[in-house]
Amino acid sequence: MKSLIKSFGYAFRGIAHCIGKERNLRIHLCFLTYMFGFLTVHDFFEVSKAEFAILAAVSALVIALELVNTGIEKAVDLAADGKILPLAKIAKDAAAGAVLVSAIGAVAVGLIILYQPAAFSAMSVYYKNNVPEFILLIVTVALSFVFVFAGPSGILKIFKKK
């Protein structure tokens, strides 16, 4: 039981490392947060349980491949010992390509399921009538940009005393 708990700890540590160091993972996480937020907090979109499950599955695939990509990149960097080797470049590029293919597929699935013009109209009306919530949305988008481009360590530096 102890080793099982340790293995979960290692997994969470790997995820935390990637969130801290990998900008693309933070981009994916921000988009997923907004998408699932709009799907669960507001009822603008009509999505069945099966469609929700499909969105969750393709989203998990993108995040998982981003984590695998980071693992491959780090392992290749370690094996290449700082040298630029053609095979190392192919391995890293192929892993990044896998993430890109999964992300494009996830966007396609999202568009197929979430292309609901009436939902977007309802969102527009909602935010026109609820200005404080619209301002909150804009603030969270701005904070998401800070999170994506500065990362957790950059954010912490902002709050550290000099």
N, C-alpha and C positions, 0 to 999 in steps of 0.2 A: 504494500500500500504506500509505503514511504517513497519508493522509486517512482510510482505512478504520479504522486503529487509533485515530486521533483521534475518529472518529465513535462508536466503542465507548466511548471515554473520556467523551465528552459524555453518552452514554446512561447510563453507570454513575454519572456525577455527578448526573444528574437523578434517578435512582433513590435515590441516597444522600440527596439533598436532601429528597425526599419522605418517606423513612424518618425523617429528622431532624425534619421539620416537620409531618407529617400523622398525627395520632393514629389516624384510621380505618385508614390503611394498616398501621400497627403492630398494630392489632387483627387485621386479616386475616392478617398474617404470623404472629402468635402462634397463631391457630387452625390455620393451615396447617402450622406446625411440629409441633404436637401430633398433628394428624391423620396426616400423613405419617410422623411418628415412630412412632406406634402401628402404622401399616401396614407399616413396614420393619424396625423393631427387634424387635417382638414379632409373633408369628403368631396373634394372637387372632382376627383377621378373615380370612375366606376371600374374597379379591378376585382376580379374574382379571386378566390383563395388560390386556385391553380395558377393564375397569372401572377399573383403576388409571389408564390413559391418559385415560379420561373425567374422572376426578377431577382429574387434573393439568391437563387442558384447561380445565375450568370454573374451576379455581383460578387459572390463568394469566389467564383472561378477567377475573376480578374484580380482580386486581392491575393488569392493563393498564388497565382502565377507571378505577381509582382514580388511576393516574398521568395519564391523559388528563383526568380531572376536575380534577386540580390544575393542569394546564397551561391548561385553559379558564378556571378561576377566576383565575389570575394574569394571563392575557391580558385578560380582561374588566376586572379591577381596573385594569390599566394603561390600557386604553382609556377607562374611565369616569373616570379621574383623580380618584378619591376621591368622586365623586358617586354618589348612589343613583339609578340610572336603571331604569325598569321593564323595558326590554329586557335590560339587564345582569342583573337579578335572574332573569328567565326563563331566560337562557342558563346561569347558574350553577345554578339549581334543576333544569333539565333534565339537566345533566351529572351532578349528584348523584343524580337519579332513575335514570339509566342504571346507576350503580354499585349502587344499591339493588336494582334489578331483577335485575342479574347476581348479586348476593350471595344474594338470595332463591332464584334458580334454582340456584345452587351448593349451597345448603343442602338444597334439595329433592332434587337429584341425590345428595348425600351421604347423606341419609336413606334414599333408595331403595336405594342400594348397601350402606350400612353398618348398616342396621337388621338386626342379627343378635343376638337375645337371648342365644344361647349364647356369643357373643364377650364380651358384657358380663358374663355370669356368670363366664367364665374370667378376665376382668380382675379381678373382685372377689376371686375365690379367690387369684389370683396375688398381689395386693397384700396380702391378709390374711396370706399365708404369707411375704411378703418385705417386712417392715416397713421396713428401711432404704431400699429402692427406693420405697416409698410416701412416706416422709419426703422423699426426693429429689424425687419428683413434686410434692409440696406446696411445697417450696422453689422449684422452677422455676416453678410457677404464681405464687407470690408475686413472684418476680423478673420474670415476664412483666407483672404489673400495674405494677411500677415502670417497666419499659421502655415500656409503653403510655402511662401517664399522665405520666411525667417526661420521656420521650424520651431519646435519647442525650446531648443537651446537659445535661439535668437530672441524669443519672447522673454525667456528668463533673464537674459542680459539687459533687456529694457527695464526690468523691475529691480535689478541689483543695484545696491548703493555703490557709489563711486568713492 
